[in-house]
Amino acid sequence: MIKKKRKGSVMENMIVMLLNMILLCAFLVIIFGAFSGVSDKWQMRQVAREYSLIMETEGYLKPADQANLIRELQSCGLYDISLSGTTTREVNYGDKIYLRISGKYDERILAFAGGLSKYATRTSNLTINRQTTAKQ
């Protein structure tokens, strides 16, 4: 004997669709929250790559470029920036040059507390090390 499934009422179908929409929105909020920090860090690494290419042609990180680098990293959200270990004096053709960036970054994370979610910030240390050869 095969039991026939009864059709749901309009109200039941609407409740199911509403719950699905709420779950989908919650899922999207979690996904976008998780990837916002990745985007900022990717941007910081792109800035470091750009300046390491400048250093290749110049042979070192000039003071004007150093100030611009710090300004661009700060616009990405990095603070307490240190460039210690970076090549700041001109080197000969073929010598190694280093770009070492360290700083702090406030990550926004989605925290769950008692069934409720809210954004919280967590400070993380970020270090970018690049090494290349002088080609000036």
Disulfide bonds with the S-S distance in Angstrom:
none
